[in-house]
């Protein structure tokens, strides 16, 4: 499987091919990745909540915030509880 390293070379080859073939696509992927981070998520959620409130859909705004809170709680509680150590010597830089 993946932990045995059988896919490592393939992944590196595909990543290199995408970078060479389309720098614009690589830049877009980086931007989308940042959008999924903490600041990007906060901006998207704030915009969605503001939109819901402007449309007088407070229930949807509350539901969105409840889902976001549940996701954060899940990460804080379950991620450490179910953590699996990374394999020794694994280079996982660039992966979350």
N, C-alpha and C positions, 0 to 999 in steps of 0.2 A: 504494500500500500504506500501511501504518501510518506508515512514515517520511515519506511525502508529506503526512501530516497529515489525510488524509481521514476518519479515525475520531475525531480529537480532540474535535470538538464532540459527537458521539454519545456518546462515553465520559463526557464531563462531564455531559451531560443525564441519562444513566442513573444516574450516581453521585448527582446531586442529587435525582433522583426517589426513589431508594432511601432516602436520608437523610431526606427529608421524609415519605415514606410509612411508614417504620418505624424510629424511633430505636432500638428494642430490637434489631432485626436488625443495625443498624449497630454497636451496642455489642457484640453477639455476634461479629460479623465482626472487630472490633478485638481482642477477647479471643482468638479463634482465631488471628489473625495473630501476636499476642504468644506464643501457645503454640508457634508454629513458629519462634520466635527461639531464641537460644542457651540462655537459662535454661529456657524451656519445654521445649525438646528434651532438655536434661539431666535435668529432672524426670521427663519421660515415660520416657526410656531407663532412668533409675535405678529407677523403679517397675517397669518391665518386667523388668529384670535381677533385681531382688529377688523378683519373682513367680516367674520361672523358677527361681531358686535355691531358693525355698521349695517349689516343686513337684519339686525334684530333677531339673531339666532344665538342667544346666550347659552342655550342648552348645548349646542354644538361646540361652542367655545369651552364650556366646562368639561364636556366629554373629551375634547382634544387634550386639555390640560390634565385630566385624570389619566388618560392613556400615557401621556408623557411621564407623569409621576410614577405610574406602575412600571414603565420601562426602566426608569432610573432606580427604583426600588429593587427590581429584579436584578439589575447589574450589581448593585451594592450587596445584596444578600446572596444571590445564587452564584455569581461569578467566582467569588473567593471560595465558596463552599464546594464547588465542583471543579476547581482549578486542577489542571493536569500539568505537571512540569514539562517544559519544552525539552526536546531531546538534546543531549550533550552535543555541543559543537554545531548546532543547527543555526544557519544564518537566515534569520527571519526578518531581517531589516527591510523596511518598506511594506510589511504586512501588519495588519492590526490583529 
